[in-house]
Amino acid sequence: MIEVHGHSKSFAGPAGRVMAVDRISLEAHAGEIVGLLGPNGAGKTTTMRMLATLIAPDAGNATVAGFDVTTASASVRRSIGYLAASTGLYGRLTAREVLVYTGRLQGVDDAVARADALVEHFDIGRFADVTCELLSTGMKQKVNIARALVHDPPVLIFDEPTSGLDVMVAQHLFSVLEAARATGKCVLYSTHVMGEAERLCDRLVVVHRGRVVATGTVEALRARDPGGRLEAAFMAIVEEKGGG
């Protein structure tokens, strides 16, 4: 469902071009959750933004749900649910209106009925008709998660979605992602929290300084640490490749 071959991206900096992503290659299949791990500045968010067609790669190629991210960006956007820490809501729309509006943008046949179903599924009812500018962080994130799913996309790209969430909302998110995997969806999930990776992910891709430095199942990466600790194994991988 996601195939990336040699994606690269650089940005202008005070001292010249800065390589954010350097020839990254990875894949994620239907019915699995692939975790993207790495320290701050490793290139995780840039990679996800390229897959979501928000920025164009300098080199390499990638497909999402069979569509090329460069030449078929509209089809890619119809095929993904994208959620990032910077994902915003229209402050003057209510939570329900955001879902209806997004559903209509995505061509959902009965966007109102779909929004109502998501309001119930995500327990948004008590604040569904409150403008988004008045919602708490957890409430907003529930709406954002529902919005990412409004068109029932086959691929979910979630970039550190639990940042700032309380335990209850985070647990609900985990249940949503596990259910998505069970129905055959493909999930690419970025996180700094090793416990989340251990609970959710079937495979892990570790990136550092814009490059993939390790891949494998949770069990395989944990085996790199004598104590079987994923966090320790992750730190050892990063230090081996040049420090944090």
N, C-alpha and C positions, 0 to 999 in steps of 0.2 A: 504493500500500500504506500510506503514511502521508500524511495531509493535515491540516495545522494552519492554522486561520484565527483570527487575533487572540487567541491565548492570552496571558493575563496572570496574574501571580501576585505578590502582595506579602506581606511578613512584618513582624511587629511588631519594632521596634527601639527603642533608648533614646530616640531623638528622634522617634519616630512610625513610621508605616508606611514600609517600604523596598521599592521596586519592583524585584523580581528579574527578572521577565520582563514586557515591555511591548509587548503586541499583536504577538507574533511570529507570522508566517505562513511556512510552508515545506511542501515536499512531497518525497517520495522514492518511487521506483517499483520494481516488481519487476525484478530483474536489474541493480541498480545499487547502488553504495556512495556514500552522500552524507556528506561530511565536515562536521562542525560545529566551526568554529574560533572562537576568541575568547580574550581574556586572562582571567586569574582574575577571578571575580565577574561574568562577562559574562552569565550566565544559562543556560549550556549544560546543566549538571547539573539545574537546576530544570526546564528544558524536557523533558529525558529522563525525569525522575521523573514528570512529569505524563503523558507518553505511556505510561509503564509502569504508570499508575494508582496510584502510590504516594502522590501528593498530588493534590488536586483543584484545577483552575484557578479563578481568581476570575471570569474572563470568557473569552469565545471558545469555540470548539469544535474538536474533532479526532477523526479516525477512524484506526484502525489495522487493517489487513486487513478493512476494511469495517465495523468495529464502533466505536461511539461510546465514547470513553474514559470518559465520565461515566455513561452509562446502560447500558452493556454491558461493565463492567469485567472481569467473569469471562471473557467471550469474548476480550477483548483479552489477558488474561494467558495464555490457552491458545494465543494466536497469536504470542507473542513469546518470544525468548530475551534476557533482560536481564542485563547484566554491568556492574558499577560498581566503582570502587576500594574502596568500602565493603562490597562483597559478601562475606559471611562464610560459613564452613562450620561444621557441627556438629563441634566438637572431639573428641567421644567416639565419633563414627562413623568408620569407615574410608572411604577414598575410594570404594571400590566400593559401600559401603552408602549413601553420599550419592547416588550416581547411581541406585541401585535405588529409594531412597525418593522422589527427585524424579520418577522415571519413573512410579511408582505414583500420586503426587499429580496428575500430568498425564494420567493415564488411559492410559498406554502398555500395550498388550496383554500383552507379555512383557517386563516391566521388567528382569528378570535378564539375558535375552539381549541386550537393548539396552545395558545397562550393560557387559556383557562386550565387546560390539562397540566401544564407545567406549573402554574400557580399552586395547584393542589399537590402535585408530586413533590415540589420543593418546599411545601409549607410556607408559601409566601402570602397567603390569604390575608393575614392581619395587617400587612403593609402594602398590599398589591395596588391600592389606589392612593398611595402617598407619593408625592413627587420625590424623585431620586435624590435631590439635593438635601433632603431631610433624613435620609436613611443612614444607619450606622454602617461601619465598614463590613461587618458580617452580613448585614442585609443586602448591601450592594453586591457583595460577592456571590450571594445566592442568585441574585438577578442576573449577574454576569454569566454564571454557570448555566442557568436556564437559557439565556440568550444564545450561548454557544451551541446548545442542543436543539434549538427551536426548529431547525430544518432537518433534524435527524441525520447528520452527516456521517459518512463512513470512517472519517479520520478526525481525531481530536488532537490538538497541539496545545498543551497546557504548560505555561512557563511560570514556575514557582507560584502555583495558584493558592497555596495555604498561607502565604505571607500576610501577617496581620489578622489571621482568622482565629477565633476561639476553638476550643476542642470540639464542641458539638457540630459546628459548621464544617470543620475539617473532616470529621468522621462521616458526615453526610456526603461530602465530596468523594471520599474513598469508596463509599458504597456505590455511588453513581458510576465511578470509573470501573469498578469491578463488574458491575452489571453491563457496562458498555463492552468490556472485553468478552463477557459471556455471550453476548449477542453478535460477536464477530467483528466488532469495531477495532480499529488500530489506534493506539494511544501513544503519543510521544510526550514524555512527562519530565520536565526539568525540576530539580529540587536540590536544596542544600541539606535537607534533613535525611540522614541515613536511615532512620526508622521508617520513614515513608517509602524510601526505595526498597527496603527489605520487605515491607508489607505488600507493596503494589506490583513491583516490577518483575517481569519474566527474564529480561536481559538488561544489562547496563552498558552504557557507552560513557567512558571517562574522557573528558577533553581538558587540555591544558595548553595555554598559550596558542590557542587556535587550532590545535591538532588533536586527533584521536590518539590517546596513549594507552588505552586498554579497553577491551570489550569482553563480555561473557555473562554468564548467569550470576545471580547473587551468590550462589554457592561457590562458583568458581573463583570469584573475586575474594570472597571471604577466606578461601583456602590459602590465599597469599599471606595471611597473617597467622602466626603460630597459635594465637588464641581464637581464631575464627571470627574476628571482629571486622565488620565491613568498614567502619570508620578508620580503624588502624590501617587496614589494607589500602584504603583510598589515600590516606596521608602518605603511606610508603610509595605508592605509585607516583604521586605528584612530586614528592621530594626526589625520587629517582630521576624524574624528567626535568629537574631544574629548579625545584623549590616552589613555594606558593606565590 
